[in-house]
Amino acid sequence: MTARIIPFDYEGQAVRFNADGWLHATEIAERFGKRPNDWLSLPSTIEYLEALNRRTVTGSSGNAWSATKRGGKNQGTWLHPKLAVAFARWLSVDFAVWCDEQIDALVRGESKPWASARRETSIGYRAVCDALALNCEAQGKTPQRHHFINEARLINEVITGAFKGRNRDLLSVAELELVTLAELRDTALIGAGMAYAERKANLLRYVRELQSKHQRRIAA
């Protein structure tokens, strides 16, 4: 189980799958106050695993359907797609329906929405860098590497409250879209010649408005 990890957004929180549809069970179970091992040890789950094993050509053992990764950022129990929805149903019926939709898209190779969102953030950051460079050149200055780094950290700060780097490969589609929108706004503000402090305040208001709208959609 070494496929790339893909985060999806469920009610404002990231749920991680890999590209083969395996679910990070430990992470999501904690949000429901449960543990994957409790589900795996249920008589009904054991019976289900035995039925799966009987129907596979290779006669896989029960361990073939789950994997425990120790150490690193992806540590915990991961469940095979054939178990993920049954496990999700144990957590929440609504989550199970959503989970089924995501796995179906992944196993059919339809994970492009995340890849597209990730690419858009890269393009957005390039636009920010271009705007900064043009602004520096207009003032007769040479853009430095720290200018670009600090601008990326500014985007992160107005979204998360922390002025530091962020691994965008771990963000969900919704989080990536918010980054892209903030980058596009920042590009326009830089082009308008707005000073750093004023730009930061403007971005902060803009991001708060976007986050508020997102929460209202979830609650509706």
C-alpha positions in Angstrom: 0.0 0.0 0.0 2.3 2.7 -1.3 -0.1 4.8 -3.5 -0.1 8.6 -3.3 -2.3 10.0 -0.5 -5.2 12.1 -1.6 -7.2 14.2 1.0 -10.9 14.8 0.4 -13.1 17.2 2.2 -16.0 15.9 4.4 -18.0 18.6 6.2 -15.0 20.9 6.4 -12.5 18.2 7.5 -9.9 16.3 5.5 -10.4 12.5 5.0 -7.5 10.7 3.5 -7.6 8.0 1.0 -4.7 6.7 -1.2 -5.0 6.6 -5.0 -6.1 2.9 -4.8 -9.1 3.8 -2.6 -7.7 2.7 0.8 -9.1 4.7 3.7 -7.1 6.1 6.7 -9.5 4.5 9.2 -7.7 5.6 12.4 -7.8 9.3 11.5 -11.5 9.4 10.7 -12.6 7.0 13.5 -11.1 9.4 16.1 -13.5 12.1 14.9 -16.4 9.9 15.8 -14.8 8.8 19.1 -14.2 5.2 17.9 -11.3 2.9 17.0 -10.9 0.7 13.9 -9.8 -2.3 16.0 -13.1 -2.3 17.8 -14.9 -2.6 14.4 -12.4 -5.2 13.1 -13.0 -7.4 16.1 -16.8 -7.4 15.8 -18.3 -10.9 15.0 -20.1 -9.4 12.0 -16.9 -7.9 10.7 -15.0 -11.2 11.1 -17.9 -13.0 9.3 -17.7 -10.4 6.5 -13.9 -10.9 6.2 -14.4 -14.6 6.0 -16.9 -14.2 3.2 -14.6 -11.9 1.3 -11.8 -14.4 1.6 -14.0 -17.2 0.2 -14.8 -15.1 -2.8 -11.3 -14.1 -3.7 -9.4 -16.2 -6.2 -6.2 -16.1 -4.2 -7.8 -17.0 -0.9 -6.4 -13.9 0.9 -6.0 -13.9 4.6 -8.0 -11.3 6.7 -4.8 -9.2 7.0 -5.0 -8.5 3.2 -7.9 -6.2 3.8 -6.3 -3.9 6.3 -2.8 -2.5 6.9 -1.2 -0.8 9.8 1.5 1.8 9.1 3.8 2.6 12.0 5.7 5.9 12.1 5.5 8.8 9.8 2.7 11.2 9.0 0.4 8.4 7.5 0.7 6.0 10.5 -2.4 4.2 11.6 -4.8 1.6 10.3 -5.8 1.7 6.6 -8.7 -0.2 5.2 -9.1 -1.8 1.7 -11.9 -0.2 -0.4 -14.0 -3.4 0.1 -14.0 -2.7 3.8 -14.0 1.0 3.9 -17.7 1.6 3.3 -18.8 -1.1 5.7 -16.5 0.5 8.3 -17.8 4.0 7.4 -21.4 2.8 7.9 -20.4 1.8 11.5 -19.3 5.4 12.0 -22.1 7.2 10.3 -24.6 6.4 7.6 -24.2 9.8 6.0 -20.4 9.4 6.0 -20.8 5.9 4.5 -22.7 7.3 1.5 -20.1 10.0 1.0 -17.3 7.5 1.4 -18.7 5.2 -1.2 -18.9 8.1 -3.7 -15.2 9.0 -3.2 -14.0 5.4 -3.4 -16.0 4.9 -6.6 -14.4 7.9 -8.2 -10.9 6.8 -7.1 -11.1 3.2 -8.3 -12.5 4.5 -11.7 -9.5 6.9 -12.0 -11.6 10.0 -11.4 -9.3 11.7 -8.9 -8.7 14.6 -11.2 -10.6 17.2 -9.1 -7.8 17.1 -6.4 -5.0 17.1 -9.0 -6.7 20.0 -10.8 -7.1 21.9 -7.5 -3.5 21.3 -6.6 -2.3 22.5 -10.0 -4.5 25.7 -9.7 -2.7 26.6 -6.4 0.6 26.3 -8.2 -0.6 28.5 -11.0 -2.0 31.0 -8.4 1.3 31.1 -6.6 3.2 31.7 -9.9 0.8 34.6 -10.6 1.6 36.1 -7.1 5.3 35.8 -7.7 5.0 37.4 -11.1 3.0 40.3 -9.6 5.6 40.8 -6.9 8.5 40.7 -9.4 6.8 43.3 -11.6 6.1 45.5 -8.6 9.7 45.3 -7.5 11.0 46.1 -11.0 8.6 49.1 -11.2 10.3 50.5 -8.1 13.8 49.8 -9.4 14.3 46.9 -7.0 15.5 43.3 -7.6 13.0 40.7 -6.3 14.6 38.4 -3.7 13.7 34.8 -2.8 12.4 35.9 0.7 9.8 38.2 -1.0 8.2 35.2 -2.6 8.5 32.9 0.5 7.0 35.6 2.8 4.1 36.2 0.4 3.2 32.4 0.5 3.4 32.6 4.3 1.1 35.6 4.2 -1.5 33.6 2.3 -1.1 30.8 4.9 -1.4 33.2 7.8 -4.7 34.8 6.6 -6.1 31.3 6.2 -4.7 29.4 9.2 -3.4 32.2 11.5 0.2 30.9 11.3 2.9 32.7 9.3 4.7 29.6 8.2 5.0 27.1 5.3 2.3 24.5 4.6 2.4 21.2 2.8 -0.2 21.7 0.1 -0.1 18.0 -0.9 -1.9 17.3 2.4 -4.7 19.8 1.8 -8.2 18.8 0.7 -9.9 20.1 -2.5 -11.8 22.7 -0.4 -8.6 23.9 1.3 -6.7 24.1 -2.0 -9.5 26.1 -3.6 -9.4 28.6 -0.7 -5.7 29.0 -1.2 -6.1 29.6 -4.9 -8.8 32.3 -4.3 -6.6 34.0 -1.8 -3.7 34.0 -4.2 -5.8 35.5 -7.0 -7.0 38.2 -4.7 -3.4 38.9 -3.5 -2.3 39.1 -7.1 -4.9 41.8 -7.9 -4.0 43.7 -4.7 -0.3 43.7 -5.5 -1.0 44.9 -9.0 -3.0 47.8 -7.5 0.0 48.8 -5.6 -1.5 48.1 -2.2 1.0 48.2 0.7 1.7 45.0 2.7 -0.3 45.8 5.8 -3.3 47.0 3.9 -3.1 43.9 1.6 -3.0 41.6 4.6 -6.1 43.2 6.2 -7.9 43.0 2.9 -7.0 39.3 2.4 -8.0 38.5 6.0 -11.5 39.9 5.5 -11.8 38.2 2.1 -10.8 34.8 3.5 -13.2 35.1 6.5 -16.0 35.9 4.1 -15.2 32.8 2.1 -14.9 30.6 5.2 -18.2 31.9 6.5 -20.0 31.1 3.2 -18.5 27.6 3.3 -19.8 26.9 6.8 -23.3 28.2 5.9 -23.4 25.7 2.9 -22.4 22.9 5.2 -25.1 23.8 7.8 -27.8 24.2 5.1 
